[in-house]
Amino acid sequence: MIEDVDDDESLDNAHKAWNFIVKERYMTKEAILETHRILMANHLSGKDLGHFRTCEVMVGGRKCLPQFLIPHLICDWYQKVNGDKNWTDIEISHVMFERLHPFIDGNGRLGRLLMNWGLVRNKLPIKVLLEKEKQKYYDWFI
């Protein structure tokens, strides 16, 4: 577990989100938003649940891209993802998604679901990130 989220409802929502997204053959804005809505149902509400962020955010002391760029950049992102074919492409797309940070909360959880969606879509083994491998995972973002 990377984000210290281990309650039963969050785990149930993660299963529901996975069961939704794994059926999608191609990534779309609607699929991303619905997966976020399912995944974060017990953590967010209102305009923050299943919607791109509408304010500035900071992650790790770094100011993320302005919110008004998100709709255009996420479109570029999912077009790239739909062409990913191998582990390297999928890892690059995952890092791109996390740097976009399109939501107020849940970007890491959602990004890892989407990464595994890409792996399954390409008949590659899923990537389970273990607590002891957390730093190695974080190094992807350097």
C-alpha positions in Angstrom: 0.0 0.0 0.0 1.5 3.3 -1.0 -1.1 5.9 0.1 -2.1 4.5 3.5 -5.6 3.9 2.3 -6.8 0.4 3.5 -10.4 0.7 4.7 -12.9 -1.8 3.4 -15.0 0.7 1.5 -11.9 2.1 -0.4 -10.9 -1.5 -1.3 -14.4 -2.2 -2.5 -14.4 0.9 -4.6 -11.1 0.0 -6.1 -12.5 -3.4 -7.1 -15.5 -1.7 -8.7 -13.3 0.8 -10.5 -11.1 -2.0 -11.8 -14.1 -4.0 -12.9 -15.4 -1.0 -14.8 -12.2 0.1 -16.5 -10.8 -3.3 -17.5 -13.8 -3.7 -19.8 -12.8 -0.6 -21.8 -10.9 -1.4 -25.0 -9.9 2.3 -25.5 -9.3 5.0 -23.1 -11.6 8.0 -23.2 -12.3 11.1 -21.1 -15.6 9.6 -20.0 -13.9 6.3 -18.9 -11.3 8.2 -16.9 -14.0 10.4 -15.2 -16.3 7.4 -14.4 -13.4 5.4 -13.0 -12.4 8.3 -10.8 -16.0 8.7 -9.6 -16.2 5.0 -8.7 -12.8 4.9 -7.1 -13.1 8.0 -5.0 -16.8 7.7 -4.0 -16.1 7.6 -0.3 -13.4 10.3 -0.4 -14.7 13.1 -2.5 -18.1 14.6 -3.4 -19.7 17.3 -5.5 -17.6 19.0 -8.2 -14.4 17.1 -7.1 -15.9 13.6 -7.7 -15.5 12.4 -11.3 -14.5 15.8 -12.5 -11.2 17.3 -13.4 -9.8 19.7 -10.9 -10.8 23.4 -11.1 -8.0 24.8 -9.0 -4.3 24.8 -8.7 -2.6 22.1 -6.6 0.9 21.3 -5.3 2.4 17.9 -5.2 5.7 17.2 -3.4 6.4 21.0 -3.3 5.9 21.2 -7.0 3.1 23.3 -8.5 1.1 21.3 -11.0 0.1 22.4 -14.4 -2.7 25.0 -14.4 -6.2 23.5 -14.2 -7.4 25.1 -17.5 -4.8 23.0 -19.4 -6.1 19.7 -18.1 -9.0 19.0 -20.6 -6.7 19.4 -23.6 -3.7 17.6 -22.1 -5.8 14.7 -20.9 -7.0 14.3 -24.4 -3.4 14.1 -25.7 -2.6 11.7 -22.9 -5.4 9.2 -23.6 -4.6 9.3 -27.4 -1.0 8.3 -26.5 -2.2 5.6 -24.1 -4.4 4.1 -26.8 -1.3 3.5 -28.9 0.9 2.1 -26.1 2.2 -1.4 -26.9 4.9 -2.3 -24.3 6.0 -1.8 -20.7 8.2 1.2 -21.5 5.3 3.1 -23.3 2.9 2.3 -20.4 5.4 3.4 -17.7 6.0 6.7 -19.6 2.2 7.2 -19.9 1.8 6.5 -16.2 4.4 9.2 -15.3 2.7 11.6 -17.7 -0.7 11.0 -16.0 0.7 11.6 -12.6 2.4 14.8 -13.7 -0.8 16.1 -15.1 -2.4 15.5 -11.7 -5.9 16.0 -13.3 -7.9 15.5 -10.1 -7.9 17.1 -6.6 -7.4 13.6 -5.0 -7.0 10.1 -6.1 -4.5 10.6 -8.9 -2.0 8.0 -7.7 -4.7 5.3 -7.1 -6.4 6.1 -10.4 -3.1 6.3 -12.3 -2.0 2.9 -11.1 -5.3 1.4 -12.1 -5.0 3.0 -15.6 -1.4 1.7 -15.8 -2.6 -1.8 -15.1 -5.4 -1.4 -17.6 -2.8 -0.7 -20.3 -0.8 -3.7 -19.3 -3.9 -6.0 -19.4 -5.0 -4.4 -22.7 -1.6 -5.4 -24.2 -1.6 -8.9 -22.6 1.2 -8.0 -20.2 1.4 -9.0 -16.5 -0.1 -6.4 -14.1 2.3 -4.4 -11.9 1.7 -4.8 -8.2 3.6 -2.2 -6.3 4.7 -3.5 -2.9 5.4 -1.2 0.1 9.1 -2.3 0.1 9.3 -1.1 -3.6 7.8 2.3 -2.9 11.0 4.2 -3.4 11.8 2.4 -6.6 8.3 3.5 -7.8 8.9 7.1 -6.7 12.2 7.1 -8.6 10.1 6.8 -11.9 9.2 10.4 -11.4 12.7 11.9 -11.1 
